[in-house]
Amino acid sequence: MAEQRVKKVAIIGGGCAAVAAAFELTRPERNGEFEVTIYQLGWRLGGKGASGRDAETGRIEEHGLHLWMGFYENAFRLMRDCYRELDRPEGSPIRTWRDAFKPDNFVGVTERRGADQWDNWAAYFPPAAGAPGDPLTGRNPFSVKGYLARCALLLRTLISSVQDSYPGSVEPGARDELAFALQTLVASAAGSARGDQKEFAAKTLKYGQLAASALVLEALGAVRWAVESTAPAAGETLVALLEKLSAVARRQLETLVAKNDELRRVWEIADVVLAIMRGIIRDRLLFTSQGFEAIDEYDWREWLRRHGASEASLDSGFIRGSYDLLFAYEDGDIGKPRLAAGQALRGAMRMFFTYRGALFWKMQAGMGDIVFAPIYEVLRRRGVTFEFFHKLENLALSPDGSHVAGLDMSVQAKTRGGKPYEPLVDVKGLPCWPSRPLHDQVINGAALKKAGWNPEAHWEDHSVARKTLQVGEDFDFVVLGVGLGAVADVCGELIAAEPAWQTMVQEVKSVATQAFQVWLNKPVEELGWDLPPINISGYVEPFDTWADMQQLIRLEDWKTDPKAIAYFCSVLSDADIESSDDKTDAAKRTSRHVRDSAIRFLDRDVAHFWPKAVNADGFRWELLETGNKSRSAKSGKARFETQFWTANINPTDRYVLSLPGSLKHRISPLDDRFDNLTIAGDWTDCGHQAGCVEAAVMSGLLAATALSDYPRLSDIIGYDHP
Amino acid sequence: MKEPQRLRRPVPRRTRPNRSILGALSQSDGLPPIADPVDGPEAGGMHPLGPGFGDAAEADFAADPLSDSAREYIDRNVRSASDLIDGQIRQGEETAKSLGRSAFSSLNGAASDLPALLTGLVRAYSDIGTAWVDIVGALAQKAETAVPGTVNGSRNAADMPMIGLSVVAGQPVEASLELFRPAQRLTVQPLVATPPGNAADIREVSFEPDGSGAGGRIRIVVPGGQAVGMYHGLLLADPEGTPAGAVTLKILTLPEDERGRS
């Protein structure tokens, strides 16, 4: 039998999905079946997850905040396999995946209490058994029935715990259960009155009232539903009466909770959980073959509202936080929160009910350092070729439209002497990506540096050569792993040939994001923050999310270490993106807009988190750590120029939205309309339809399956999730 | 000039997640190689989904997800879960009736006596609210304790028909069946392409009742060369002729040897 020839794969892009596909296709057990080349725009891997190190301070500069969740089974499995194969020597920084990721059990939300009043609330989620990426033992937990069951138990626990016992007195042995998380949640709501027995008695009474009121409402809802679904015409009078009674009961309940924050928080959670349970049953999500997709036409809040959640609960920190977490604002307009209900429900169930180890896991350096540098090193060892500074300009179809015949590339720079570009730099012993190209390796590098050349910018058209890769010669298969924003630009022929692609680029939308990072010379505790180190969302725009990143201090390379690092991020409205024929100038003006918003935020809004960082004149700019050299000369607001901010307006940097009604238009990496092409990215139909690392990795695995029938679909954790 | 040899992707087994209740059963333990054996579990804690996930009986069960016993097990649970929901609705109806009588009598008498009505409603809660939570709680217990070969609290299981689906095709297909409501006998409408186009309908469809009369099997024969695409067919309850469900069939790309390529 003739020996099969090696299959050449061109992977376009170097984000999570693309490198996951490369990792799968080149696993040693495949015996070199695939010869993979990664073509990467600019100087570094990572896509939206790329980060870089500042040359002077070694500080980490990210596109935004990246948190890994405890249910990212596929992504953690990839990283664990990667670190094991990397096998860094003893004594190396970030030697194992356990060094790379640390559990974080706190999640915070801010709550609006009036026009300009906000409260912080930190909830603790106890460690759960195992760690993400461990083999699943026993029956797969991702079933609607399982979720419904846990919702019911959670609700019962919530109501009974507040009714029957003081939240602080948790039963021995109960600490390991999710129930404990709830009790702790309630306990954290109970706040300062823990030791006050009189206060405790009063609270218990109020909780009893709360539970009774809630259950009356629930009974009303259930009766109304029963009437409507069984005898709609005959029951009209009764329904009208029930409406009135509901209104009375709800007013009573709202009066009760309006006077007491802790009751309000408990009620809001119970209310949302009840709505989810009602919705799952009434919409028959238990039995439908579509799983949660059956409700993806609805917005998350709209669906919860349909199933009886109150307006107050829908505006609660947890619900607002779910939108913030996914940048779920159409066109970046905070007045247009839109999130497909099915995906939101899937995300919430997986996040709260299937996490392992911890709810969140925090990377212990930049995402580039933790994820993409190790993957780069492993892939190189396996023989993967990296072609940096390659920008795909057109994906050419064959005359009969059946396959990709050519890849037209612009070469952005060539290396001196034709040597391979060596992209990593050493920061305190850790291989890292620099935040700028390593100009000394490229021809004409000094001039490019002086001109401020940014080969990642969409509007940057500097090109030193063009090349066309031919099918059958340069590649057999293509993995299109670019960001969604680039698809319309480079896939014109595919879009013209296939209506599904046309619909996809029209209906699947993305949003620009903005972020800034500050390094402080005082710990946040000294600035008035009195909760644990936290990731907190739901706050006022334009920067609704803050993450305390103090764990990074030891990995950066300052002459004098800062005492705190804070990341802020949010969506960036399309209306705030400057446009002009001069794209470079427009980008600069947008960047200045983000800078000004950040300064305004520090001056006006950050006092909510750090009251002592602000005086009568606004933010105390001297708190900003500036670095070693010329930066320290700045004073006042100008000192902010020494910090880092970014407007993520490159089409490929835009965050992919999960808009209601749009998810059905995504295309799967398994789709074989073009017989030598697959796609990879968190914009594809990959099973978990959200913009996140896990979705991207799942998509990369599916792309590998598309080319080789491996991994098996059943091995991709959560692909067949309801 | 000699045309370079060109490779094509393998035909996918399917292109969509299987999100039905059977989908979860196909999930494997995960990709080999497994995680680093030196990594112990996170100290303390249990699975967030609580007890019942990870016991030996269910692990064995998951190892052979498509076995007959597994299908029977799931079928039984689906049926009993349906029964429980039906029970919930029935209880709701009864409570609604009694509440209705109470409400209407209140309206006829002292219409403004809302506190009394509320008291009645609190009582009504104990009829329906407790049942509601307990019914769903029972689902939890079932999820945690049920093992293959055990029927837990299945009531009126015979009321729900068991409908199987059999597809004969010479090309890869994905098929799913959704029943809107129980129906023991069905008529299957021809499967029509969506969106409507030039693709021919799939007309060789039938329902074959089983011997017990409590269910049966839908049989679809896909003609050779049927156009790739999505097809839907309505299921009508016999003898009423009212819609009872739908069958969806996705025909994937033709196999290599039928594509007519060189």
Interface residues (C-beta under 8 A of the other chain):
Chain A: R5 K7 E73 R77 R80 D81 Y83 R84 T96 W97 R98 P103 P126 P127 A128 A129 G130 A131 G133 D134 P135 L136 T137 G138 R139 N140 P141 F142 S143 V144 K145 G146 L148 A149 R150 C151 A152 L153 L155 R156 R175 D176 E177 L178 A212 L215 V216 E218 A219 L220 A222 V223 W225 A226 V227 S229 T230 G235 T237 L238 L241 K244 L245 V248 A249 M277 I281 L286 F287 T288 S289 Q290 G291 F292 E293 F352 F353 T354 Y355 R356 G357 A358 S402 H403 Q470 V471 G472 E473 D476 F477 S668 L670 D671 D672 D675 N676 L677 T678 D685 G687 T705 A706 L707 S708 D709 P711 R712 L713 S714 D715 I716 I717 G718 Y719 D720 H721 P722
Chain B: E3 P4 Q5 R6 L7 R8 R9 P10 V11 P12 R13 R14 T15 R16 P17 N18 R19 S20 I21 G23 A24 L25 S26 Q27 S28 D29 G30 L31 P33 I34 A35 D36 D39 P41 E42 A43 G44 G45 M46 H47 P48 L49 G50 F53 G54 D55 A56 E58 A59 F61 A62 P65 N77 V78 A81 S82 I85 Q88 I89 G92 E93 T95 A96 L99 G100 A103 F104 L107 L114 L117 L118 L121 V122 A124 Y125 I128 G129 W132 V133 V136 G137 L139 A140 Q141 K142 A143 E144 S176 L177 E178 L179 T248 L252 T253 R261
